[in-house]
């Protein structure tokens, strides 16, 4: 399966006009501009690869849904190197059952995320082990599977 294409199909949402509360502060405005100036096809590690300066932490649920296909793409593309998958797991697991993306997704979107997580767990066990992400991947998969 081409996970990126399938994610684009399942998460077919219009690009939001704004992604953050851009009037809140300079940091929110900067993150909003970063997300507004890119697309699902273009955004990459330069914009999203720094866990300490991740615009998605300030992003609306609709913005997260818009960019989820890109997060899937980055997770697969970087599985051998930068290992973006760990950041995706953070966004999918943050706040547990109260996770805003989990709460904002339809049943078919939640099923897609659970299937993608299962794919990553079974296809890349060595990479997950090397990056000490096995437990996080398993617990995140369980969270999204039960929703």
N, C-alpha and C positions, 0 to 999 in steps of 0.2 A: 504494500500500500504506500502511496505517496502521502505521508502524514501532513505535509504542508498544504497540499491541494485539498485534502479532506478537511483540514482545519479551516481553510478559507471558505469551504462550502458550509460547514456546520456553524461557523462564527461569521456569517455574512451580515455584518452590521455596518451601518453608515459611519464614516469617520466623524467623530464629534468635532464641533467647532472649537471647543476647549477641552482639555484633559484634566486640568487641575483647577483649584480655586486660585486662579492666576492673580487676582487682586489681593490675596492674603499677604504675600511677602515677596521679596526678591527671588528667593529660592523657588517658590511655587511658580512665579512668572518664568524663570529660567527653565524649569522642568516642562512647563506647558509649551514653551517655544520649541524645545527639543522634540517633543512628541508631535506638535503641530507641523513641524518642518520636515517630517519624514513620512514614510508609508510602511505598510506591512512588508512590502517587497524590499524596501531599502534599509530599514532600521537595522542596526547591527551592534556589535560589541562596543564600538566607539561610544554609542549613546547609552547602551544598557549594561555593559559589562563590568561596571564598577559597583559592587554592593554598597559601598559607602556613599555613592552619589547616584542612586537609582531613581530615575523619574517615575517609575511605576509605583513606588511606595506612596506617591502623592496623587496617583491617578484615580479618576472616577471608575466605577464599575464598568460603565459603557466603554471607556477608554481601554480598560484591561481586556474586555471582550474583543474590541477592535484589534488589539495587538496580539492576542493569544496565538494566532497562526504564526506570527513572527517569532514568538517565544518557542513554539514547537520547532520551527525551522532552525533557530539558533541552538536549541538543545541537541538536535541531531547533527548539525554541522560541526559543533565543537566538542562532541563526545570524546574525541581522542586528545584534544589539546586543552583549551581554556575551560571546558566543562561548565557551560552556561546552565546546564540542567539543574545544578544546585540552586541557582537563583530562581528558576521556575518553581522548584519545589517549595522554596520559601514563600513565593506569592500564592501558591495553591494551598499551603498549609497554615499560613498566618491566621491566628485567632480560631483555629480548629473549626468546629461546626458552624461558627459564626462568621467564617471567612466570607467577605463581601462578594467575591467572584463566585464562590460556591452557591451562595444565596441568590445571586443574580442570574445564574445560568438556567436554561431550560433543562428538562430531563435528557433530551438528546445531546445537549452540550455537555452535561455532566457525564453521560455515558461515553462520549468521545474522549474526554479527559481521562477517565478511568482506563479506557482501552489503550490510550497512548502511554499512560504510566505503566501498565502491564507490559506493553511492548518494550519500553525502555528497561524495565526490570529483567525481563527474560532474554532480551537481545544483547544487553550490555552489562552482564553481572560483574565482569572483571573491572570495567571502568567505574562502576558504582562502588565496588570494594576499594579500588585504588584511591578514590576520592572520598572515602568514608561516608557514603551517602546511602548505603543499603537500608538502614533502619528508617531513615527519613523518607525514602522512596516507598517503602512498604507501608508505613503509617499514612502517608499522603494518599496512596492508592486505596487503602482501606477507607479513609475519610470520604473520598470521592465515589467509591463504589457503594457506600451505604446511603449516600444522600438521595 
